[in-house]
Amino acid sequence: MQLLCLTDRDPAESLPALDLLPHDVRTSPLSMRVPETMADRFDAILVDGTLDARRARTACRSLVEITETPRVVLLPEIALTALTPEWGVQELLLPTASPVEIELRLRLLERPITAAEPATVNAAGVVIDDSNFTARLFGRPLDLTYKEFELLHFLAAHPGRVFTREQLLSDVWGTDYFGGTRTVDVHVRRLRAKLGEHEGLISTVRGVGYGFARARDEQENFE
C-alpha cells in the first residue's frame, strides 16, 4: 500500500512494527495542510499523535474536509479518552501494535473497495464472465480449476494493483482457510502456464506479492 504518514519524527519511532511491513511510506510534517491532489494518491493516511494528540486531532479534522482517503490515527494509550467521532478517522493504532495487527487494520480499510467484484471483467485481453464461469484470453477459452478462476477473476478485477499473498488468501480462499501462502504461489504458477505467452500479465513484486496487467517498467520479475 501507498501510505502517507503525517508526523514530526521517523515513523519507526512512533510505530516500530510498521518498518517490518512492505508498504511504501511517505512522510510529511504533522502541521502540513495536505493538498487534495496529494492525499488522493495514497491508500491510507496515518496521523501520528504520539507526541501531541491535540495537533493530531486538528490534522485529522482538516483531512475530513479535503479527502475521502481512509485515515488512521496513532495514539498512545494515555490519550485514547480524547478520541471521538469528530476526529473523522476509520482506524486506531497503538504504538505497540504488532505487524499482524497493523496489516489487518490496513486491510480492513481496503475491504469496501474490494468486497464487491463485478460479474464480468474485461482487462488486458482477459474476459471473465462470472455468471457462466468462463474465462477467455484474446478470445481463447481458458481451462481453469475453480480456484484458478477465482484468483484470475480477483486479480483482473483490479488491474495495476498489487496484493500480498495474505490478502489473496483472505479474499480468494477465505478467512477460514488454514493453508499457507505457498498455496498462492502454486496457483499463480499454474495460471501463468495456462496464460502461455501472456504469462507476464501476472507480475511478481519482490517482497510484496502479485499484480495484474501492471506497466512493464514496474514489473520486477516473473516466477
Buried (B, 14 or more C-beta within 10 A) or exposed (E): BEBBBBBBEEBEEBBBBBEEBEBEBEBBEBEEEBEEEBBEEBBBBBBBBBBBBEBBBBBBBBBEEBBEBBBBBBBBEEBEEEBEEEBBBBBBBBBEBEEEEBBBBBBEBBEEEBEEBEEEBEBBBBBBBBEEEEBBBEEEEBEBEEBBBBBBBBBBBBBEBBBBBBBBBBBBBEEEEEEEEEBBBEBBEBBBEBBEEBBEBBBBBEEBBBBBBBEEEEBEEEE
